[in-house]
Every structure is written in structure tokens, then in C-alpha cells.
């Protein structure tokens, strides 16, 4: 499977039925999801690895990790309605559905993948995701607005090396106040690697 095939498979998943604004629920673009997972895969952080997907939503990143032969995936999502959609999307013995807040997940894993809230509704909601990820893994792949660069650099400090792949993130019209069919956000895939180079 190549990255294009991965994106096609991910595009078939069912999205949110009633997205919750407070949780900043948006269905992640399948090509962006494939980009994040494929990058982790190329660095040897997916195949035969134990992966945790924080705030997993309907499971697009989790499913991508399984398609690229993750040994086990923990799909962590606190919204019960949404985790039920993820269970419809993914039928695989190597996945563990965890219906709880990431604050209450404490299993060490090889790799964390995540598309956290940008913190536009709940300021610095992404901070909690990054802090938990750094507690539980040495390898983190995380999606953020590009304007978060300095904030993340300060948060991470010297513990992790940071690499950023800048992207344009398309967000489809989801909530009542959206006027355009698609919004384009300057974003980035952050690679955090503890104490050694990713490249």
C-alpha cells in the first residue's frame, strides 16, 4: 500500500453525525491523515509498534495505523457517540477502544498519533494532549495550526527534538456559522522525537 492508496481507504470511513463544537470535532481530511500516518510509517514508528491515537474521533488515524500493520492500536476518545462510530468504522482484533479522557489513559506506547483540538474553543486544549503524549511515548506525530510553533517549542523544551512538515489543512463546512464550503488552514504535522534525530 502506498500513501495514495492509504488516503483512498481512509476516505471511505464514516464521519461525525452530530459534531460537537466545544470539542472542536471536524472530520480530518483523508489525505492529511494519510500524510501523518505515512510519515510515521516511513520513520519506522507504525509497523509492528504499539500505537495510541489520542482524541481519535471516528478513528481515521487509528485505521490508518492498522492498515500499515501496527501491532496494536489504542483508540482513545471520550465522546461515547463518536467512539460508537469508530467501532462501526473499524473491525480489527488489534484495536482497543478506550472510552475515556486522555487524562485518564496511562499505558506506555511506542508511538502517539493525534489530531488534538486547536484550542480555539477551549484555550490550550492541545497542551493537555501534548503533555500526555510526552509522558507516554518517545515518538509523537501531532497536527496543529502553524501559528502554534512558539507555544509548542516552549512547551516541549529540550526534551524532544521537533520537526515540522507544513501543510494546508482543508476543513469542510461543519457548523452553522461556517459560510464557505471549505476552509483552508495553515497547519503542520509535528514530529516530536525524544533525544535523537528522526532523520
Secondary structure by P-SEA (a helix, b strand, c coil): ccaaaaaaaaaacccccccccccccccccaaaaaaaaaaaaaaccccccccccccccccaaaaaaaaacccbbbbccccaaaaaaaaaacccccbbbbccccccccccccbbbbbccccccccaaaaaaaaaaaacccbbbbbbcccaaaaaaaaacccbbbbbbbbbbbbccccccccccbbbbbccbbbbbcccccc
